[in-house]
Amino acid sequence: MERRILIITGSHRKTGNTALLSGWVADGARDYGAEVDIVDAAHLKYKSNGCTSCYGCQDSTEYRCIINDEASDIIASIPDYDVLVFASPVYFFSLSAQIKLIMDRMYSLFKFKENKVENNFGRTNIAVVASAAGDMGSGLKMTESIIKQLAGFIGRKHKSLLVPNTPMDPIKTATDIDIKEKAMSFGAELSQW
Ligand SMILES: Cc1cc2nc3c(=O)[nH]c(=O)nc-3n(C[C@H](O)[C@H](O)[C@H](O)COP(=O)(O)O)c2cc1C
């Protein structure tokens, strides 16, 4: 069956490394029949600059953030996908704030009850595509471990594409055949996951 993949990108640079990598991952997945949607978390319309910890989602019977903005619509749609990909630059050894903002509001996909936690993720596995100017130790491994922890928490699998030593200038990245091939094969892998 055709896989549905949602890529949430978290960089303000619309033509930066994250956008390039996400595009290649999407192309690789589409080549193998996947349906891919890409959402740019840095340019959504937000009514709040993050989870307000209102706990409105916990009082509701729905799995939906009660802040009524574009982020809520995207987050509520996550369980409709087979794979959720966070695509992020490494910012100070971790995911970017734009990704963290979406991730925190994913609290609404959980119901934290007295003795148990229920979630609405269904079949959705989690992947990360991250690039960094430095080596694996300058934040990529840390970023991967957060995604691994999240996937474990919801009882799903995780996969990562970690790209160290990425040129700061995306024009240089755009002509790097090796990175392009790795990203496209990662997309192909996600399409069969
Ligand atoms: C605010 C900021 C923080 C960064 N922190 C790190 C870091 O901790 N480790 C690292 O290797 N690169 C770091 N970088 C470099 C970016 O991760 C890297 O250039 C990335 O490929 C940029 O992706 P983009 O073009 O999509 O924005 C940082 C860049 C910025 C702007």
The ligand as a MOL file (V3000), in Angstrom:
LIG
                    3D

  0  0  0     0  0            999 V3000
M  V30 BEGIN CTAB
M  V30 COUNTS 31 33 0 0 0
M  V30 BEGIN ATOM
M  V30 1 C 21.6000 29.4040 15.5820 0
M  V30 2 C 22.4740 28.3460 14.9780 0
M  V30 3 C 22.9970 27.3690 15.7930 0
M  V30 4 C 23.7820 26.3570 15.2540 0
M  V30 5 N 24.2750 25.4030 16.0850 0
M  V30 6 C 25.0230 24.3900 15.5630 0
M  V30 7 C 25.5460 23.3620 16.4270 0
M  V30 8 O 25.2990 23.3350 17.6410 0
M  V30 9 N 26.2990 22.3790 15.8550 0
M  V30 10 C 26.5940 22.3660 14.5050 0
M  V30 11 O 27.3120 21.4680 14.0660 0
M  V30 12 N 26.0830 23.3160 13.6610 0
M  V30 13 C 25.3150 24.3210 14.1600 0
M  V30 14 N 24.7870 25.2760 13.3170 0
M  V30 15 C 24.9430 25.0980 11.8410 0
M  V30 16 C 23.6700 24.5050 11.1810 0
M  V30 17 O 23.2040 23.3800 11.8860 0
M  V30 18 C 23.9470 24.0410 9.7370 0
M  V30 19 O 24.5610 25.0740 9.0010 0
M  V30 20 C 22.6600 23.6010 9.0520 0
M  V30 21 O 22.9830 22.8040 7.9230 0
M  V30 22 C 21.8100 24.7810 8.6210 0
M  V30 23 O 20.6290 24.3190 8.0210 0
M  V30 24 P 19.6480 25.3380 7.2340 0
M  V30 25 O 20.4230 25.8120 6.0180 0
M  V30 26 O 18.4630 24.5540 6.8500 0
M  V30 27 O 19.2980 26.4260 8.1690 0
M  V30 28 C 24.0460 26.3220 13.8460 0
M  V30 29 C 23.5080 27.3420 13.0120 0
M  V30 30 C 22.7520 28.3530 13.5790 0
M  V30 31 C 22.1860 29.4330 12.6870 0
M  V30 END ATOM
M  V30 BEGIN BOND
M  V30 1 1 1 2
M  V30 2 1 2 3
M  V30 3 2 2 30
M  V30 4 2 3 4
M  V30 5 1 4 5
M  V30 6 1 4 28
M  V30 7 2 5 6
M  V30 8 1 6 7
M  V30 9 1 6 13
M  V30 10 2 7 8
M  V30 11 1 7 9
M  V30 12 1 9 10
M  V30 13 2 10 11
M  V30 14 1 10 12
M  V30 15 2 12 13
M  V30 16 1 13 14
M  V30 17 1 14 15
M  V30 18 1 14 28
M  V30 19 1 15 16
M  V30 20 1 16 17
M  V30 21 1 16 18
M  V30 22 1 18 19
M  V30 23 1 18 20
M  V30 24 1 20 21
M  V30 25 1 20 22
M  V30 26 1 22 23
M  V30 27 1 23 24
M  V30 28 2 24 25
M  V30 29 1 24 26
M  V30 30 1 24 27
M  V30 31 2 28 29
M  V30 32 1 29 30
M  V30 33 1 30 31
M  V30 END BOND
M  V30 END CTAB
M  END
